[in-house]
Amino acid sequence: MSGKQGSTRGNVSKSGKPRPGTGGYGRRKLEGKGPTPPAEQRPGHPAQRRAAAAGRPGQARRTPTRSPFQGESTPAVGAVGRGSPAGRGSGSAHEMVAGRNAVLESLRAAVPAIALHVGPRLDADERITEAIKLAADTGVPVVEAGRAELDRITGGAVHQGLALRVRPYAYAHPDDLIAASEDVSPPLVVALDGVTDPRNLGAVARSVAAFGGNGVLVPARRSAGVTSGAWKASAGALARVRVAQTPNLARALTGYARAGLFLVGLDASAEDEIGELSLATSPLVLVIGSEGKGLSRLVAQHCDAIVRIPISGAESLNAGVAAGIALYQVAMLRRQPSS
């Protein structure tokens, strides 16, 4: 009898009469609202307000996406710091340089650093010894950190037990690159249009340093910035090459044109080859687009000339490789005696 009363207690009112049903309404209320959305999609959340202020209203959840250049996947935010293979790569931490070679090159280049994080029980390696010595000589604190801690602070990068925390990168103004160009004749600036992989930005900076360029110009939105992946790919070159940000790339290019620089875009469908570029000896801005989309229509309209890199087959070049080839070709044309 007690079991029967217990089983019907919720369906019987105090007066002993059966309670009316809800028509399934109560059941639906208990189903929940699904998984909690990311902070950037929650109305009223500070992260959502920051995203809206940055022009990214309703930013979608970050999931692994294909990189347009390297054929690799960008790690998902949820995988960072968990040590899973999907979360290991170039990393997402902006102020961390990860990897033995990258850290050593950064210390050699006197990159402004805050601390050197060293993993315990590392194998004997001359690079680690030199990195610790350089940090100590320059007053950079050396901090011992476990593997899990290194995974977390580097944002899932392949750190090899060594990570360098650097100061936030101070972007230059586009006019600063022109002012710096006065010391080099003729000036040479590289502008990136729609390049979103930080590793390509680092590779471009390395080529600019190798061939005597004055700096790199990038848009402030929907473009690669100076992150740990860029530092690592640049092998310390970002400490010598200035990177400027602009809220409007087309407007900044127009300012360069008014200052006397010629704008030359790279496009695979162009008729003229870069080896025949007559403007190579003039003050120059090389504009390089993404591998998938190339130059945007508005930016291409501002260019004085559009040239291509002759390649055989159906392969395409990523922004870092294209910039290196183009800068080399411009350097060779500038070395030729004028007729």
SULHU-V319915 format. One record per residue. N is the residue number from 0. SS is DSSP state (helix for helix, strand for strand, loop for the rest). PSI is psi as a letter, one per 30 degrees, with the letter a starting at -180 (none if undefined). Layout:
N&SS&PSI  N&SS&PSI
This chain:
0&loop&e  1&helix&e  2&helix&e  3&helix&e  4&helix&e  5&helix&e  6&helix&f  7&helix&g  8&helix&e  9&helix&f  10&helix&g  11&strand&k  12&loop&l  13&loop&f  14&loop&f  15&loop&f  16&loop&k  17&strand&k  18&loop&k  19&loop&k  20&loop&l  21&loop&f  22&loop&g  23&loop&f  24&helix&e  25&helix&e  26&helix&e  27&helix&e  28&helix&f  29&loop&f  30&loop&f  31&loop&l  32&loop&g  33&loop&a  34&loop&k  35&loop&k  36&loop&l  37&loop&l  38&helix&e  39&helix&f  40&helix&g  41&loop&j  42&loop&k  43&loop&f  44&loop&k  45&helix&e  46&helix&e  47&helix&e  48&helix&e  49&helix&e  50&helix&e  51&helix&e  52&helix&f  53&loop&g  54&loop&g  55&loop&h  56&loop&k  57&loop&h  58&loop&k  59&loop&l  60&loop&k  61&loop&k  62&loop&l  63&loop&k  64&strand&l  65&strand&k  66&loop&k  67&loop&f  68&loop&e  69&loop&f  70&loop&g  71&loop&l  72&strand&k  73&strand&k  74&loop&k  75&loop&k  76&helix&e  77&helix&f  78&helix&f  79&loop&k  80&loop&g  81&loop&f  82&loop&g  83&loop&l  84&helix&e  85&helix&f  86&helix&g  87&loop&k  88&strand&b  89&loop&f  90&loop&l  91&loop&g  92&loop&k  93&loop&e  94&loop&h  95&strand&k  96&strand&k  97&strand&k  98&loop&k  99&helix&e  100&helix&e  101&helix&e  102&helix&e  103&helix&e  104&helix&e  105&helix&e  106&helix&e  107&helix&e  108&loop&g  109&loop&h  110&loop&k  111&loop&j  112&strand&l  113&strand&e  114&strand&l  115&strand&k  116&strand&k  117&strand&k  118&strand&l  119&loop&l  120&loop&h  121&loop&l  122&loop&l  123&loop&k  124&loop&k  125&helix&f  126&helix&e  127&helix&e  128&helix&e  129&helix&e  130&helix&e  131&helix&e  132&helix&e  133&helix&e  134&helix&e  135&helix&e  136&helix&f  137&loop&g  138&loop&g  139&loop&k  140&strand&k  141&strand&k  142&strand&k  143&strand&k  144&strand&k  145&loop&l  146&helix&e  147&helix&e  148&helix&e  149&helix&e  150&helix&e  151&helix&e  152&helix&f  153&loop&f  154&loop&h  155&loop&g  156&strand&l  157&loop&j  158&loop&f  159&loop&g  160&loop&g  161&strand&k  162&strand&k  163&strand&k  164&strand&j  165&strand&l  166&loop&l  167&loop&k  168&loop&k  169&loop&j  170&loop&k  171&strand&l  172&loop&k  173&helix&e  174&helix&f  175&helix&e  176&helix&e  177&helix&e  178&helix&e  179&helix&f  180&helix&f  181&loop&f  182&loop&f  183&loop&k  184&loop&k  185&loop&l  186&loop&l  187&strand&j  188&strand&k  189&strand&k  190&strand&k  191&strand&k  192&strand&j  193&loop&g  194&loop&j  195&loop&f  196&loop&j  197&helix&f  198&helix&e  199&helix&e  200&helix&e  201&helix&e  202&helix&e  203&helix&e  204&helix&e  205&helix&e  206&helix&e  207&helix&e  208&helix&e  209&helix&e  210&loop&g  211&loop&g  212&loop&l  213&loop&f  214&strand&l  215&strand&k  216&strand&k  217&strand&k  218&strand&l  219&loop&f  220&loop&k  221&loop&h  222&loop&l  223&loop&k  224&loop&l  225&loop&j  226&loop&a  227&helix&e  228&helix&e  229&helix&e  230&helix&e  231&helix&e  232&helix&f  233&helix&f  234&loop&h  235&loop&f  236&helix&f  237&helix&f  238&helix&f  239&loop&f  240&loop&k  241&strand&k  242&strand&k  243&strand&k  244&strand&k  245&strand&k  246&loop&f  247&loop&j  248&helix&e  249&helix&e  250&helix&e  251&helix&e  252&helix&e  253&helix&e  254&helix&e  255&helix&e  256&helix&e  257&helix&f  258&loop&f  259&loop&g  260&loop&k  261&strand&k  262&strand&k  263&strand&j  264&strand&l  265&strand&k  266&loop&k  267&loop&f  268&loop&g  269&loop&l  270&loop&e  271&strand&k  272&strand&l  273&helix&f  274&helix&f  275&helix&g  276&loop&j  277&helix&f  278&helix&g  279&helix&e  280&helix&g  281&loop&l  282&loop&k  283&strand&k  284&strand&j  285&strand&k  286&strand&k  287&strand&k  288&strand&a  289&strand&l  290&loop&e  291&loop&e  292&loop&f  293&strand&a  294&loop&k  295&loop&l  296&helix&e  297&helix&e  298&helix&e  299&helix&e  300&helix&f  301&helix&f  302&loop&k  303&loop&f  304&strand&l  305&strand&k  306&strand&l  307&strand&l  308&loop&j  309&loop&k  310&loop&l  311&loop&k  312&loop&a  313&loop&g  314&loop&l  315&loop&l  316&loop&k  317&loop&l  318&helix&e  319&helix&e  320&helix&e  321&helix&e  322&helix&e  323&helix&e  324&helix&e  325&helix&e  326&helix&e  327&helix&e  328&helix&e  329&helix&e  330&helix&e  331&helix&e  332&helix&e  333&helix&f  334&helix&f  335&loop&k  336&loop&k  337&loop&k  338&loop&none
